[in-house]
Amino acid sequence: MNQSFEFNRWLMLVSKHWSENKKKYTLSLIAMAGLLLVWFIFSLFMEPYRPLDESVQLGTYYFGLSVVGCLFGSMLFAELASKSKGINFLSVPASSLEKLLCALLYGVVIFFITYTLIFYIVDISMVKLSNAIAFSHWQKTHIGTSTFDAGKVMNVFVLPDKGPGVPNVFFYFVLAYFAIQSAFILGSVYFPKFSFIKTVIALLLVSLAFTFIVGKIIQPIMPHGNYYKGISSYRIYHVTELSTGSTVVSDDDADKIVSLPNWINDVLIALVKYAFAPLFWIVTFYRLKEKEI
């Protein structure tokens, strides 16, 4: 069998995957909508006098996206946990690249779109309901010329205008989500059994190791200073030792700036922002290609 990518064969694999999993996916979508609905109703019961807060909408979206998305990603190659299902999965006449792209289509692209659509269907309905309930209470209790502030549907991808120079942190949340979910997708191939739990433990260990290396090894050997403009420039403080043993840090004019070319800073930032998810997908491809039952 040709191990390269063939579009028609990939479409047949996508169709086969949907026919085998459409019931599971449909029930999963209903379950997600139900959980979102229950949580929003609980929020309304907690504060019936106020419209649905925008921070509640934002926290609900990203918390649900992170938990459900990573859990779903860890189940994309669940067939590999069973010997019989794993043999059947590996024997499907499709290349490893086609199998990976099929999994990414359903687990990354379609999941993200459908989760966002379901969230907004529930969210818009709950915002309208909360406004109606809060307005009813306001009519009974308002005094004088006070006005009712209706709740608004939160745009989870655009940060409200906080002034010039403020980055859109929601965009970075989405990038971080895709990077973390890709790690769970890789974990579903590396750890066929209990992949979600094992991937969580592996990520925690990697985070602890990174923190230890930065805090206990790199930081102590760096000169006294801080990063200046980006991660490719460093300001070294001019420190004066007094006879009493104390140290005095001079003003900015005496400090030294060590910097690399700006293009290196741009490349490093782009790698940190965009490279993690594709890197994990590439590793997943080679791991899947070498997978044996």
Residue, then its C-alpha position, 0 to 999 in steps of 0.5 A: m500500500n502506498q504510504s503517501f497521502e492520497f486525498n480520495r483515500w483520506l476522504m473514505l477514511v474520514s467517512k468510515h470514521w464518522s460512520e463508526n463514531k457518529k453515535k458517540y460524537t452525537l451523544s458527546l455533543i448533547a452531554m456537553a450542551g447539558l453540562l453547560l446548561v446545568w452550570f449556567i442555571f446553577s450560576l443563575f440560582m447563585e446570583p438571580y439579581r444580576p445578569l450573567d457575568e462576562s467573567v463567568q462566560l469566559g471562565t466557562y468557555y476556556f475551562g470547558l474547552s481545556v478539560v473536554g478538549c484534552l480529554f477528547g484528544s487523549m481518546l483519539f487513538a483509544e483503539l490502541a489500548s485494546k489488542s484486537k481493536g489496535i490490530n484492526f486500526l493498524s490494518v486499515p488500508a490507509s497511511s499513518l499520515e492519513k490516520l493522523l490527519c483524520a484524527l486531527l480533523y475530528g479531534v482538533v478542527i471539528f471539535f473546536i468549532t462544534y464546542t464553540l457553537i454549542f457554547y454560544i447556543v447555550d450562552i446566548s439563551m442563558v444571557k437572555l434568560s438571566n437578563a429577564i430574571a434580573f430585570s424582573h427583580w430590578q423592576k421591583t427594587h429599583i429607586g428613582t432614575s436608576t437604569f438596568d444594565a443588561g448582561k452582554v454575550m462575551n466574545v471569548f476571542v477578543l479582549p475588550d478594549k483596555g487601551p493601546g499596547v494591551p495584548n489580546v490574551f484570549f488569543y494566547f489562551v487559544l494557542a496554549y490550548f492547542a499546544i496542550q491538547s496536542a500533547f494529550i493527542l501524543g499521549s494517546v499514542y504513547f500511553p494507550k491505557f490511562s492515557f489522560i492520567k499518564t499524560v497529565i503526570a508527564l506534563l507535570l513532571v516536565s513542568l517541574a523539571f523546567t522550573f527546576i532547571v530555570g530556577k536552580i541552574i540557569q538563574p543563579i549563573m545569570p548576571h544580576g539583571n533582567y530581560y529588557k525588550g523580549i527574550s533576546s535582550y538582557r539588561i545587566y545592572h551596574v552594581t557597586e559594592l560598598s565597604t559595609g558589604s551592602t550593594v547599590v544598584s546604579d541608575d539606568d545610564a550605567d547598566k549594560i544591554v546585551s542583545l541579539p538581532n531583532w530577527i532572532n527575537d521574532v523567530l523565538i517568539a514565533l516558535v514559542k507561540y506557534a511551534f508546539a502544536p505542530l511539533f507534537w503532531i509530527v512526533t505523533f505521526y512518527r510514533l504512530k508510524e512505528k506503532e506495533i501491537 
